[in-house]
Amino acid sequence: MSLKPARTKKTGVKHALLVLLAVSALGTGLAQDVEREGYFEVRSASTDLVDGVHKLDARLQLVLSSEALAALDSGVTLTIELQLQVIRSRRFLPDDVEAELALRYELEFSPVSQRYIVRNNNSGDQDSFATLYSALNSLGRVQGLPVIDNALLAAEAEYRVRLRAMLNTERYPAALRVLFFWRGEWQLQSEWLEWLLEH
C-alpha cells in the first residue's frame, strides 16, 4: 500500500467551500426541486471458510441523499466506509471484539471524463463508471473479502460477525463535521447486520 501525500490546508479549505456551496444550493432549492433522503442498508452478508480463511460475501443498498449528491457533483469526494467486527461470545464476561476491519472507498465525479471514480483506500485499486448507479452498485457488492484466519480462533469458542456501512465525514474540517452532525441528510449509516461465524 503506497503512502499518499498529506492533504494541504488549501485543498481542505477548497473542499469545505465546495461542500458549503452545495449545501447552500440545496437549502435555497437551486440544486434540485425535490430533495431525496438517502439510506444505507446491508441487505445480506455471510462468511465461508476457504483454505483456512473466513471470507465475506455481502450485498448492500447505498442511496445518497440530495445533499450528498450535490456535493459529489460539485467536486467533493465522498468516503464510504464498511465496518466489520468479529466478536467472541463469552458466558460470564462481556463479549470481546476479537478483530475489526474498516474498508474505505472514495467516490468522486470527474467533470472532464464525465465518469464516477471509485477508489479503494485499503488496496489502492481504482475503477471508473459511466453512471452513479453502476458505481454505487459496484460498491454494494463484496465478494471473497478475507476477514480472519481460522487458526486465530479458539476451537471451542463461539463467534459472531457483524457488518455495517456508513458515509464517513471525518476527512472534512471540524466546522463542517459539526454542520453534518445537525443535518440528517449526512447521517447515512446502516444498522449492523450480524450472523454466527461457522468454524
C-alpha positions in Angstrom: 0.0 0.0 0.0 1.6 3.3 -1.1 1.5 6.3 1.2 -0.4 9.3 0.0 1.0 12.9 0.3 -0.6 14.9 3.1 -3.6 16.9 2.1 -2.7 20.6 2.2 -4.7 23.2 4.2 -5.6 25.0 0.9 -7.1 21.8 -0.5 -9.1 21.2 2.7 -10.5 24.7 2.6 -11.4 24.3 -1.1 -13.3 21.1 -0.3 -15.0 22.8 2.7 -16.2 25.7 0.5 -17.5 23.3 -2.2 -19.5 21.4 0.4 -20.9 24.6 1.9 -21.9 25.8 -1.6 -23.6 22.5 -2.4 -25.5 22.5 0.9 -26.5 26.2 0.4 -27.7 25.5 -3.1 -30.0 22.7 -1.8 -31.2 24.9 1.0 -32.4 27.5 -1.4 -33.9 25.0 -3.8 -31.4 25.8 -6.6 -29.9 22.4 -7.0 -33.0 20.2 -7.1 -36.7 20.7 -7.0 -37.3 17.5 -4.9 -34.9 16.6 -2.1 -34.1 12.9 -1.7 -33.5 11.1 1.6 -30.5 8.8 1.4 -30.1 5.5 3.3 -27.6 2.7 3.6 -28.6 -0.9 4.2 -26.8 -4.2 4.5 -29.2 -6.5 2.6 -27.3 -9.8 3.1 -24.0 -11.0 4.4 -22.3 -14.3 5.0 -18.9 -15.8 5.6 -17.4 -19.0 4.2 -14.2 -20.9 5.3 -12.0 -21.1 2.2 -8.5 -22.6 2.6 -8.4 -21.8 6.3 -9.5 -18.2 5.9 -13.0 -16.8 6.5 -14.2 -14.8 3.5 -17.1 -12.3 3.3 -19.8 -12.0 0.7 -22.2 -9.2 1.1 -24.8 -7.1 -0.7 -25.5 -3.5 0.3 -28.0 -0.9 -0.8 -26.3 2.5 -1.0 -28.6 5.5 -1.7 -27.1 9.0 -1.4 -29.2 12.0 -0.1 -29.8 15.1 -2.3 -27.2 17.0 -0.3 -24.5 14.3 -0.7 -25.4 14.1 -4.5 -25.0 17.9 -4.8 -21.6 17.8 -3.0 -20.5 15.0 -5.3 -21.5 16.8 -8.4 -19.7 19.9 -7.1 -16.4 18.0 -7.0 -16.4 16.8 -3.3 -15.0 13.4 -2.7 -17.3 11.2 -0.6 -15.9 8.5 1.7 -18.0 5.3 2.1 -16.8 3.0 4.8 -17.6 -0.6 5.5 -17.0 -1.7 9.1 -16.6 -5.3 10.1 -16.2 -6.9 13.5 -15.5 -10.4 14.7 -17.0 -10.8 18.2 -16.2 -13.7 20.7 -19.2 -14.6 22.8 -18.4 -15.2 26.5 -20.7 -16.6 29.1 -19.6 -14.8 32.3 -17.8 -11.8 30.8 -18.8 -9.2 28.3 -18.4 -10.2 24.7 -15.0 -9.4 23.2 -14.3 -7.8 19.8 -11.5 -10.1 18.5 -10.9 -8.3 15.2 -12.0 -5.2 13.4 -11.7 -4.2 9.8 -12.6 -0.9 8.1 -12.7 -0.7 4.3 -12.8 2.8 3.0 -13.8 3.8 -0.6 -13.6 7.2 -2.1 -16.3 8.2 -4.6 -15.8 11.2 -6.8 -17.1 12.6 -10.1 -14.7 13.7 -12.8 -16.2 16.6 -14.9 -13.5 16.1 -17.6 -14.3 12.4 -18.3 -17.9 12.6 -17.0 -17.3 9.4 -15.1 -17.6 8.3 -11.5 -14.4 7.2 -9.9 -14.3 4.6 -7.1 -11.0 4.2 -5.2 -10.3 1.5 -2.6 -8.2 3.3 0.0 -7.1 0.0 1.5 -5.7 -1.6 -1.7 -5.2 1.4 -3.9 -7.3 -0.2 -6.7 -9.4 2.2 -8.8 -12.3 1.8 -11.2 -14.4 4.3 -13.2 -18.1 4.0 -14.1 -20.4 5.8 -16.6 -23.2 6.3 -14.1 -23.6 6.8 -10.4 -25.9 3.9 -10.2 -23.2 1.5 -11.6 -20.6 3.0 -9.2 -22.8 2.5 -6.1 -23.9 -0.9 -7.4 -20.2 -2.0 -7.5 -19.6 -0.6 -4.0 -22.6 -2.6 -2.8 -21.1 -5.9 -3.9 -18.5 -7.5 -1.7 -17.1 -10.9 -2.8 -14.5 -13.1 -1.2 -13.1 -10.5 1.2 -10.6 -12.1 3.6 -11.8 -11.5 7.2 -9.8 -13.6 9.6 -7.6 -16.7 9.6 -9.4 -19.7 11.2 -6.2 -20.6 13.1 -6.6 -17.4 15.2 -9.9 -18.5 16.6 -10.3 -20.7 19.7 -11.7 -24.1 18.7 -14.4 -24.3 21.4 -15.4 -20.6 21.3 -18.5 -19.1 19.6 -18.0 -16.1 17.3 -20.3 -13.7 15.6 -19.6 -11.3 12.7 -21.3 -8.0 12.1 -21.2 -5.5 9.2 -22.4 -2.0 8.6 -21.9 0.7 6.0 -21.6 4.5 6.6 -20.8 7.8 5.0 -17.6 8.9 6.7 -17.3 12.7 7.1 -14.1 12.6 9.3 -11.9 13.9 6.5 -13.7 17.2 6.4 -12.8 20.2 8.6 -14.2 20.3 12.2 -16.7 23.1 11.3 -18.2 21.0 8.5 -18.4 17.9 10.7 -20.5 19.9 13.2 -22.8 21.0 10.3 -23.1 17.5 9.2 -24.0 16.3 12.7 -27.0 18.6 12.7 -28.1 17.8 9.2 -29.8 14.3 8.9 -29.1 14.1 5.2 -25.4 13.4 6.0 -26.1 10.8 8.7 -26.0 7.9 6.3 -25.3 4.8 8.3 -26.8 1.3 8.1 -27.8 -0.9 11.0 -25.4 -3.7 12.0 -26.2 -7.0 10.3 -25.0 -9.8 12.5 -24.6 -13.6 12.0 -22.8 -16.6 13.5 -19.3 -17.5 12.3 -19.0 -21.2 11.5 -15.5 -22.5 12.2 
